[in-house]
Amino acid sequence: MPDTALPAETRVLTISDSAARRVAFLIAQEDRPGLMLRLTVSGGGCSGFQYGFNFDDAVNEDDHVFENAGTKVVTDDCSLDLLNGSTLDFVEDLMGAAFQIKNPNATASCGCGNSFAV
């Protein structure tokens, strides 16, 4: 099977200012300044793929690190293929507050916003 992945330097994940501030706040609460937000995509969820968020202090060989205002978000190579061109945002409204992924590759998503199809 041919490798159809785009080179890392042509793939991008944007971190909004709001998301960078929220990640920085959450990391400060953990009192571990070397932490980064790890964003992953895995099979599952109501629409086929689901987003995963956790903190990590390691960068693996196949990881890519994106930064805004000193806040780092890390994602693995396979996840980046599905996230390419996306924006990680943090939105607060009357319904609550949550991280949102604005993913131009998603052809459908579920109501909860945590899963998508391509």
C-alpha positions in Angstrom: 0.0 0.0 0.0 1.6 3.4 -1.0 2.3 6.0 1.6 -0.2 8.8 0.9 0.5 10.8 4.0 1.5 14.4 3.5 4.9 15.5 4.8 4.7 16.9 8.3 5.8 20.4 7.2 2.8 20.7 4.9 0.3 19.6 7.6 -0.9 22.1 10.2 -3.0 22.2 13.4 -3.9 25.7 14.6 -4.4 26.4 18.3 -6.7 29.4 18.9 -5.7 32.0 21.5 -8.7 30.9 23.7 -7.6 27.2 23.5 -4.0 28.2 24.3 -5.1 30.2 27.4 -7.3 27.3 28.6 -4.6 24.7 28.2 -2.1 26.9 30.0 -4.6 27.3 32.8 -5.2 23.6 33.1 -1.5 22.8 33.0 -0.9 25.4 35.8 -3.5 23.5 37.9 -1.5 20.3 37.5 1.7 22.1 38.7 3.8 20.4 36.1 5.1 23.0 33.7 6.5 20.6 31.1 3.1 19.2 30.3 1.5 19.5 26.8 -2.0 18.7 25.6 -2.0 15.5 23.6 -4.7 15.5 20.9 -5.4 12.1 19.3 -7.9 10.6 16.9 -9.0 7.0 17.3 -11.6 4.7 15.8 -15.0 4.8 17.6 -17.6 7.3 18.6 -21.0 7.7 17.0 -19.6 8.9 13.7 -16.5 6.6 13.1 -13.6 8.6 14.7 -13.3 10.3 18.0 -11.1 12.9 19.5 -9.1 12.3 22.6 -7.5 14.8 25.0 -5.0 14.2 27.8 -1.8 15.6 29.2 1.6 14.3 28.3 5.2 15.3 29.0 6.8 13.2 26.3 7.2 13.7 22.6 7.4 10.4 20.7 9.3 9.8 17.5 6.1 10.1 15.3 4.7 13.1 17.1 4.3 16.7 15.9 4.2 19.6 18.3 2.2 22.8 17.6 2.5 25.9 19.7 0.6 29.1 20.5 1.9 31.6 23.1 4.1 29.0 24.7 1.3 26.4 25.0 2.1 23.2 23.2 -0.2 20.6 21.7 1.2 17.3 20.5 -0.3 14.8 18.1 0.9 11.7 16.5 1.4 11.3 12.8 -1.7 9.2 12.0 -3.9 11.6 14.0 -2.4 14.6 12.2 -3.5 13.1 8.9 -7.1 13.3 10.0 -6.6 16.7 11.8 -4.7 18.5 9.0 -6.0 22.0 8.6 -8.0 21.8 11.9 -8.3 24.4 14.6 -8.4 23.6 18.3 -10.6 26.1 20.0 -12.0 26.6 23.5 -15.6 27.9 23.6 -17.6 29.2 26.5 -21.3 29.9 26.1 -24.5 29.6 28.1 -24.5 25.8 27.5 -21.0 25.4 29.1 -17.4 25.4 28.1 -15.5 22.9 26.0 -12.7 22.3 23.6 -13.9 22.2 20.0 -12.1 20.9 16.9 -13.0 22.7 13.7 -12.0 20.0 11.3 -12.3 20.7 7.5 -11.7 17.0 6.8 -14.9 15.9 8.7 -17.8 15.1 6.4 -20.1 14.5 9.4 -20.1 14.8 13.1 -22.3 13.9 16.0 -24.2 16.2 18.3 -21.7 15.9 21.1 -18.9 17.2 18.8 -16.4 14.5 20.0 -16.7 12.2 17.0 -16.6 12.7 13.2 -16.6 10.9 9.9 -14.3 11.5 6.9 
